[in-house]
Amino acid sequence: MYFDDFLGRLKGGLPALVLLFGDSDGVIAEGARVLKEQFRRQSPDGTLQTYDGGSDKLGEVLAAAQTASLFSGAQMLLVERAEKILGGHSDAALGQLKDYFQNPNPTSHLVFLAPGLRKTVKAVAAAERMGWAVQCSDMPEWKLAGWLKQQAQARGLALPEEAAQLLVQKTGPDIAYLQRALDQLSLYAYPQKAASVEMVRELPVPGVESEIFPLLDAVGLRQAEKALGLMARLGEGVDTGTVMLLYGRMRELLAVTLGRSKGMSQADAAQKLGLHPFRLKALWEQSDKFSTEELKGALQDLIRLQAGVVTGRLGKAVPAVYLEMWILKWGRRKQQAFHR
């Protein structure tokens, strides 16, 4: 199953085994957090034991699972780096799991965290037979707003579509950050049962993206002075990640500009580029401020800047200066209209 299906099924209680696998460490970590919270709610007096698949043996974990706790009625055994014992040629490990589930301890819950494990590995099919196997990939952008609305509803908070999209824009796609932002929004809106777009706009949210996206918008709208002011508030946050976020936004702007030159509508561009219409609408407005040649030049400058940071040619304090120069070069309004 996928991660959003997993969240929905949790309402029915915890299974005997959960395998969180895939290519998104952030989603796996969030899944582990949700499982722990569900276990604490379900078994307030339960015990949590953590193991490391790189050093602990599966037999030790299963022996502990089979042993009933003397001090609580339930236990969760969480194995980090479980791909070390379940990946590759894992027939021996799967045999041990099969033997355990011939007579499992009904009070024990096994949770395996296996970043990088592929769906084709035998352990995934085995986990599906014994419990849940949850594929953890970064959630596509078009799904995030709907997922946020469901999460808000579970907290007793109504979140309009536009407000959900704005929260994604401010926070970025990391679901752990989005959960934290939603918690903050719930507190901010209390005692109201609905969050408005204005509340989301005013909300200080976690993550570097919360500072970067307003800066990106200012550059995209040719508001260089505003962008410089926002950049000054980043403090030590100007690094390779900052440059990469800028590069991603400018690349999206170039894709939208090229689509417009071919006569694409907003709906066509959103579908072709895989962007939510709310996000596409903002990019559509910003793309009108640049020519195709300018966007290509802005991207080339960012690539050179990123290369300087990665190779160490630029000192620690230099990237901020270079980024200021980039903003002044590409974030100013032009006096004449562009002719695409």
N, C-alpha and C positions, 0 to 999 in steps of 0.2 A: 504494500500500500504506500501511498505518498503521504507527506507530512501533514497536509491539511485534513486528510481522511483519518489519520492517526489521532489528531486533536479531537475530532468529533467522536471517535470510538472510546476515548478515555472516559466519557461520561458513564459508560457502563461498568467501569471498574478496571483494575489492573489484571492482565493475564499472568501466567506463570513465567513467561519468557518474552522479552522484547529485545530485538536486534535493531539498533540504529546505525545505518551504514550509508555510504555515499561520499560525494565529493565536496560537501559543504560542512566544514568544521563548525561554523556558527550555528547552523540548523541542528546539527547533532548535539551541540552544547545546550541549545535551547530545549531540545527534546528531553535531555537528561534533567534539566531544571524542572520542566513540567512534570516529569515522572516522579521526581522527589517530592514535589509539592502535593501531587495527588496521593502519594503514599502516606505523607504526614497527615493529610486530611482523612484518609481511609483508616489509618492505624496510628493514632496519636502517640501511642506508647511503643510503636515499632522501632526496630534498630536498623541502621544503615551501615553496611560494610563496603569499603572501596578496595578494589584490587587493581593491579597493573598487569596487563597481558604480556608485557615485555619481560617481567621477572617472576610473576606468580604462575603456577601451574593450574590448568583447568581442573585437574583432580582435586586440588586444594579448595577451589571455589565450590565445586559440587559437594565435597564432603561437608563444608560449612553450611551449604544450602540444605543438606539432608538432616543436619543436626537441629533439632528444635531448640529455640532460645528459652533459657530458664527465666528470663526477666521480661519477656514481651511475647505477645501473641503472633507477631508477624515480623519478617525481616526482608530487606531489599539488599541484594548483593550486586553491586555495580562494578563492572569490569572495564576499565579504560584501556585503550590501545588493544582492543580485543581482536583486531585484525592479525595480530601476531600469533594468536593461537587458533583462529578460525579461517584465516586466508590460506591460499595455495593448496597444498596437499593436506587437507584437514580430516582425512578419513578417521584417524585415531581419535581426534577430538570429537567428531560427530558420533563415533561409537560410544564415547563416554557420555555424551548428552543423551543418546538413545537409551543407554542403560539407566541413567538417572530418571528419565521420564517413564520408565516401566513402573516406578513406584515413587513419584515425586512428593516432596514435602508440601502440602497444601498451604502452608503459612509462609513459604519462601517465594520471592519474586526475583528472577534473574534478569539483569539488564546489561547488554553488551554494547559498548560504544566502539564502532569500527570504521573510522574515517578512511576513505580510499578503497574500501572493500567494494567489489563489483557485484552486480546483480547475478552474473553468471556463476559465481562461486557456489559450491555445493551447500555451504553453511546457510545461505539465504533461503534456499528451498527447504532446508531442514527446519529453520526457524519459523517459516510459514506454517509448517505442519505442527510444530510444538507450541507456537504462540503467534507473535507478530513480527514481521520483518518490515521495517519502515525505511524507505528510500529517502535520503535527506539530500536534496539538491536545493540550490538557491531558488526561491520562489519567483516565477516570472512576474514582471512588473504588472501585467494586466490582472494578475490574481491578487496582488497585495492589498488593494483597496477593499475588495470584497472580504478578504480574510480579516482585515482590520475591523471592518464593520461587525463581523461575527464575534470577534474577540471583545469588542466594545459592548455588544449586546449581552455577552456572558457576564460582563461587569455591571449590567443594568444601565448602560449608557447608550443612547441613540447617537449614531455618528453619520451625518449626511455624506453622500458620495463625494461632494466637492471637498468637504473637510477631511475625509479619509485620504483623498489624493494629495491634498496639501501637506498632510502629516508625512506621507511617504516622501514627498519632495524635500521637506525640511530635514527628515531624519536619515534618509537613504534606505536601501533595500535590506539591511541587516535586521533579521526578525527579532534578535535579542534586543537591539536598540529600539525597535518599534514597540515591543512589549513594554519596555521601560517608559517610553514616551506616552503610551496609552495609560499606564498607571499614573503618570504625572497629570495627564489630561483629566482622568477621572477625579483626582483630588482637586484639580483646578476648577472643574465644573461644579463640584459638589456645593450645595445640595440639589442643583439642577439635574434633570435626568437626560438632558440632551446637550451635546457639545456643538457650538456654532463654528463657522469658518473663522470668525474673528478670534474666538478662543484659541484655535489652533495657530493662527497667525501670531498671537502674542505669547504662545507657550515657549519657554526655553526647553529645548529637547536635547537628549544626549547624543553623542557621536560627533566626529569631526564634520560630517556632512551638514549638520545643523548650522555651522558657520560658513561652510563652503557654498551651499546652494544660493543664498542671497548674493554672495560675491559673483557667482556665475551669472545670475540674473542681471546684475548691474552691468557686467561686461557685455552681455548679450544685448542689453538695451542702450549701449553706448553711453553709460553713466560712469565715466572713468573716475571722477572725484569721489562718488559714492563707493565705488569698488575699492579704491585706495583706503578709504576710511574703514571699510569692512575688513580689508586685509590686515590693517594695523591691529585689529582686535584679535587676530588669530594667535598673536604671540609667537610661541615656538611651533605652531602648527604648520608652518610653511615647509613642506618636505616633499619627497617623491610622491606620496599619496595625494597631496594637494595638486601637484602638477598633473597627475594621472586623472584626477576628477575633472580638472579643467580640459584636459585633452579629450576625455569622453564626451563632455558637453559640446565642445567645438566640433567634434566629429559628427555628432548628431545634427548640429546646425548645418553642417555641410551636406549631409544626406538629405535633410529637409529642403535645402536650397536647390539641390540637384533635382529632387522630385518636383518641386514647383516649376522649375525650368522645363520639365517634360509635361507640364499640364496636370499633374496630380492634384486631386482634392485633398483636404485634410483627412477625410475618412480613408481614402486610398493610401495616403502616406502612413497613417497610423497602423493600418493593417500590414503593409509591406515591411515597415521598420520594426514591427512588434512593440509599438509604444501605445500606452493608454491615451485615449483622446484628450484627457485633461492635460497630460504632459505634452502631447503634440501641439495643443493649442498655444501653450507658452512658447514652445520652440518655433512655431509658425510665425508668431509675432516678432520674435528675436531675429529670425532668419532674414526678415525684410530689411534689417539694418546693415547687412553685410553683402558684399559681392562674393561670388564663388572664388575669385582670385584671392581676396582678402582672407577668407576662411582657410584656404590652402596655405597661405603664408603664415597665419596664426598657428596652424598645426605644426608646420615645419619648425617654427621658433620654439614651440613647447617640446618637440622631440629633442632638439639640441639642448634645451635646458635640462630635460630629464636625463639625458646622457651625461651631462656635466655633473649632475648630482650623484648618479650611480657610480661613475668612474672615480669620483673624488676630485676631479679637476677644479670644482668650485668649493670654496671653503664653506664652513657651516653657516655663516651669516650672509653669504653672498646670494643664495637663491632668492631671498626676500627682495634684495635690490634688483635682481634680474626680473623677478615677477612684477615689480613695480614698473619697470621699463616696458615689459610686455603689455601691461594694462594701459599704460599711456599710449603705446603704439596702436593697439587694436581696440581700446575701449572708448575712444573719442568719437564724437559725432562728425560726420563728413558734411561739407558745405553743399555738395551737389549730389543729385540723385544718381543711383547706379543704373547702368543699362546692362542687363544680363543678356 
